[in-house]
Amino acid sequence: MLYSFYEQQRTWSEPLRQMAGLARDTLMPLTMWPGGVGMSHVTAAFDLLSRTALTHEHPGYDIDHVLIDGHPVPVTEEIAATSPFCTLLRFRKPSITGQPKVLVVAPLSGHFATLLRDTVRTLLADHDVFLTDWHNARDIPVTHGDFGFDDCIEHIISFLETIGPKAHVIAVCQPCVQVLAAVAVMAESKNPATPLSMTLMAGPIDTRVQPTKVNELALSHPIEWFEQNLITEVPAPLAGAGRKVYPGFLQLTAFMSMNGARHMKAHSDLYSHLATGDVERANDIKTFYDEYFAVFDLPARFYLETVKRVFQDADLARGALTYKGKPVDPSAIKKTALLTVEGEHDDICAVGQTLAAHDLCTGLKPFLKRHHLQPGAGHYGVFSGRKWRTQIYPLVRNLMLSAT
């Protein structure tokens, strides 16, 4: 019922957004006339109104080249492996061979893996990059079955095996738990595809450390409340009709309510930039929100198991996590170098939550463990933006070089 109501509201409001976009485009030439300042404010208002919709379509990566030694090198997207729930993408550089292979595990959350576009683009200069491009649950027919916490770990192991030995793995945010579990399982079974290094970035390894608003929300209700109030079925005629999901629009609403003042200011700034003709700064804000408003539905079982096992019970941190019924033992990791990265101002995954991985990986010698706390960085600044490119990435690159 909730999802059907959302889709109806979205459909009914679409003509208004289209009219606003048409009005903006029609009136835009008038802003160039003498005395057109007032009209600039009108077109700015219409522009904001036209942008009020959420989208559910994959935004695309738009990475067709990368600069290496100052020269553009072509990049092509290739499918290395696929399942009903995820595609393993390879950003291949046909003219470059022999670079270290790295699997980037994107969050399976309310946004597409394109949120890591800057992460991938930065890594591409020095690495052969693979990425988990998770599929939107609302587009997956129910005939493909369900997807849960263990299925995510299984996908990570399978993808590392597809990439082959001597690869590296980077996890961003939520899948840090699943990646650590996958590497532990692979190390214990002496899997030849066990990665040489593991970088965990802003992930909830132990949510009991300095709980954030996200952690507090997870603890504020029993798991039954989340199932009864946040899980709904995908309506017809969508491809995933009948599949139970945690809708991306609900997660986006929750995240925006946590930082309402920040988002209001951003849109106020956008209005001002549009009205005054500051196109570059306006486009920066538009680009961020175009990505932010592309929402993604999670399979219900995966969402509920993640809330329960990661955010409520902290199974991994307590030594109680299992995979396919067997205990996960991080101490089995003895050769995979570990780097953890946190942001000083991260309000989603607090300082100390990712660092907790070091206490779990007792089988690693001290010289195989590194930690970096990035001054001035929030959650997204850990894997995107200037601080990521100039201060964090060199550390990630150096870890992989030293572990190769």
N, C-alpha and C positions, 0 to 999 in steps of 0.2 A: 504493500500500500504506500509506504513512504517513498519508494523509488518511483512508482507510477506517478505520484503527486509531483515529485521533482521533475520528471520528464514532461509532464503536462505544463507546468509553470514555465519550463525552459522553452517549450514549443510556442506557447501563447505569447511570450515576451519577445520572441525572435523578430516579428515584424517591427516592433518599436526600435530595436537595435538597428535593423536595416534602414529604417527611416532616418535615424540619427546619423548613420554613416553617410547616407545620401545627402542629408542637409549639410553635413560637414564638407563634403566634396563640392557641393554646389556653391556654398558661401566662401570657400577658401580663396578664390580669386579676388573677392572683395577686400580681403585683408591687405592686399598689396596696394590698394588705392590710398591716396592722401586721406588722413583721418580715419583709417581703417582699424585703429587700435581697439575700438569697442567691438568691432566684428571679430577680431582675434579672440576675444574672450568668449564670444558666442560659439565660434567653431571649436574652441577648446572644450567647452561644455558638451557639445554634441559628440566630440571625439571620445570623451570619457564615458558618455552614455552608451556609445556603440561598443564599448569594450567590457560591458558588465557580464557577459556570458562566460560560463566555464566550457571547456572543450574536453572531449574524451578521445581525441585522435592523437596518434603518435606524432610529435612535432618534427622528427627527423634530426639528424646530427649535423648535416651540412658541412662535413669535413672532407673536402675534395683535394686538399694538399696540406703539406706541413713544411715549414722552413727548416732545412738542415744545412748548417754552415752558410746561412744566408741565401740559400737557393731553394726555390719551391720544388717539392717532391710530390708527385701525384699519390693520392690515397684512394683506395676503392674499398667499399664494404662487401664482405663475403660472409656467407653463412657457413660456419665451421661445424655446427651441430644444431639440432632443433628438437623440441618436444612440444606438446600442446600448450605448455605453460611458459616456455622460454626459448629464445634463440640465442645461441652463442655466436656473436658477431666477431669477425676479425677485420680490423682496419689495416688492410694489407698495403704495403708499399712495394709494388712490383720491381722497382729498380734498386731496392735495398734488401739485403739478406744478412743473416748472421747476428741480428740484434737479439738481446735477451727477451724471452717470451714472458709476458705478464698477463694474468687474468685479473680483470677488475670486476669485483662483485658489487653490483649496484643494489641500493636498498629496494626491497620489495615492499613498498609503502604506497602512499597516496599520489606519487608522481612517477612519471616515466623515467627510464634510465637516462634519458637525454639531459636530466639534471646534472649529469656528470660530463657533459660535453667538454667543458674546460679542462677537466681532469684528463680525459682521453687525449685531447689536442696537445696538452703539455707533455704527456708521456710519449707521444708518437715520435718525437724528435730522436729519442734514444732507444725505443723499445718496439717490439712486435706485440701490438696490443690486442687483446681479446676482451669482450665485454658481455656480461649477462644482460640481455635485452628482454626483461620480463614482459609477458603478455598481459594485457588488460583482461581481468577475469570476466568482465561483462561481454567480452567477445569470444569466450571459450565455451563451446557447446557442452552441456551437462554429460553427454555421452563419453567425454574424455575422463570422467571420474573426478575425484576430489584431489586436493593438494594441501598438504600439511607441513608442519615444521620439519619432520624427517625427510619429506620429499625435497625440501629446499637443500638440506645437507647432501642428499643423494645427487642432486643436480650438480652441485659444486664439485663433488668427487668425480662424477662422470665427465664434467667439462675439463677438469685438470688432467684426467686420463686422455681425453681427446687431444689436448694441447701437447701432452707428452712430458717426459722427464726433463729436469733442469729448468722448469718454469718458476715463476714467482707469482704470488697472489696478493692483491690489495683489496681490502674490504672497507666500504664506506658506510658508516652509521649502523643501522639495524642489523645487517648480516654479519657484523663482526663476530657475533656469538656463533652463528652457523659455520662461518669460515674456520674459526678456532676449533670447533667440534670436528669439522671435516678433516682438517690437518691432523688432529689428534688420532682420529680413526685410521687415517692413511698411514701415519707413522707407526701406530701399534701393529698394523698388518704388514708393515714393510712394503707398502705399495711403491713401485718404482717411480710413480708420478708425484710422489710427495714433494711439495714445492721447496725450493732452496731458501726462500724468504717469505715472510708473512708480515704485511703492514696493515695494522688495524687503526682506522681513523675515526675518531669521535663515535665510538660504538659502546653500547650498553652491556659491557662485560659483567659489571656488578652495579646494579641500579640502587643498591642500598647505600652507596657512597653519595653523600650530598644530594639527596633526591630533588629533582626538578619538578616543575608543574606537571610535566608529562608523567613522571613516576608517581606523583601524588594522585593524579587522576586514576591511574591503574590500580592503586591501592584503596581508592575511595569506595569501591563497590566490589561485590563478589563477581566471579566470572559469569555467573548466571545473568547478572544485570546487563553485562555487555552483550551477551547473546540475545537477550530479550529486547534490548533497546537500540542496538547499533547494527544488528544483522538483518538484512532484508533480501528479497529475491529480485533478480534481474527481470524486468517486465518484457513481455513481447512488444514489438517484433525483433528485439535485439538478439544477436546470435547466441548469447549466453542465457537466454530466457529460462527461468526456473532455477538457475544456479544461485546458491546463497553466497552473499558477498558482504564485505564491509565497504560501503561506497566511498569513493575518493572524495566526493563532495562533503561528506561528513567529516573526514579527517581535515580537509582544507578549512572548513568552518571552525573546527577546534583549534587548529594552529593559528588562524587569524585572530580568534578571540583572545588567545594568549598574549598577542602583541598588537592589539587593536589600534593603539595610538600610533605605533610605528607605521602600520599600513595606511592609516588615514593621512599621516604626514606625507608618505610617499605619493599618494594620489593627489594631495594638495600641491606638492612640488611638481608633479606631472602637469597639472592644470596650469600652474604658473609658467613652466617652461614652454608649454604649447602656446600660451597666450602671448608670451614675449618673443617667440620665435627661436628659442634655444633648442634647436632640433637635436643636437648631439646628446644633450643631457636628457631630453624627453625620450629619445630612442633607447637610452640605457635603461630607463625605468620600464619602458614598454617591453623590452626584450626580457627582462627579469619576470615580469608578470605574465607575459605570454607563456612562459615556461611554467610558472607557478600555478596558473589557472588551467593548465592541461592536467586534468585529474585522472586517477587510475584506481580501479576497484581491486580489492584484495580478496582471494578466496576466503570464505568465512572460517574454515577450519584453521588455515594458516594464521589468520589474525588472532583468533581466540587462543590458540596454542602459544603464540608469541606473547600475548598479554599475560597468560598464566605462567609459562615456563621462564620467561625472561624478566618481565616487569613485576610480577607479583611474588613469585617463588624464588627468583634468582638461582635457578637450578645449577647453572654452570659454575657460578661463584661458590655455591655450597657443596659442590662435588656430587650433585644428585642428577645431573643431566644424563639422559640415555639416548641412544640412537638404535632404532630397531630392537628395543628391549635390552640392549647391552650398555653398561656404564661407559661414559666417555671419560677418558683419562688424559688430561692435558700434559701430565708428566711424561707421557710416552714420546712427546716431541723432544728430540735430542739434537737434531741437525738443522732444523729450519730456523734461520735467524729471524728475530722478532723486533719490529719497530712499532711502537704505539705513538699516536699523535692526538693531541687534544688542543682545543681552543680556550683561551683564557676566559672569554665571555660567552661560552656556549651555554645557552639556556635550555637546550634539549637534552644533551648528554653532558652532564657536569664533569668538571675536572676531577680526576681520580677514578671515574667509572671505567675508562679504557685502560688506564695504567694497571688496573687490577689483574690484567692478563699476565703480568710478570710474576705475580705471586702464584698463579696457577701453573705456569710452565716451569716447574721445578727441575725438569730434566735438562734445561738449557744452561750452558755455562754462561757466566756473566758477560763475556765478550760477545756473545750472540744476542744480547738484549740491549735495546736502546729505547729511549723515550724522549719525546719532544713536546713541550708546552709552548704553543704559539702565542706570544703576547698580542693583545688587541684583536684577536680573531674570535668571531662568533662561530656558530655551527657551520654555516655554509662557507665561511672563510677558510675553513680547514682544507677544503677540496676544490675551491673555486675562487678566482680573483687573484689580485696582485700578491697577497701574502702566500697563497698556495704556490704560485709560479716562481716567486723569487726567494722564498725562505724555506718553505716546507718541501717542495719538490726536490731540491738539491740533496736533502737528507734521504729522501726515498730512493733517489737514483743511486746515491753512494752506498746505501744498504744493499741494493741489488748487485751493484758492481762488486762489493766485497764478498758477497755470498755466491757469486757465479763460479 
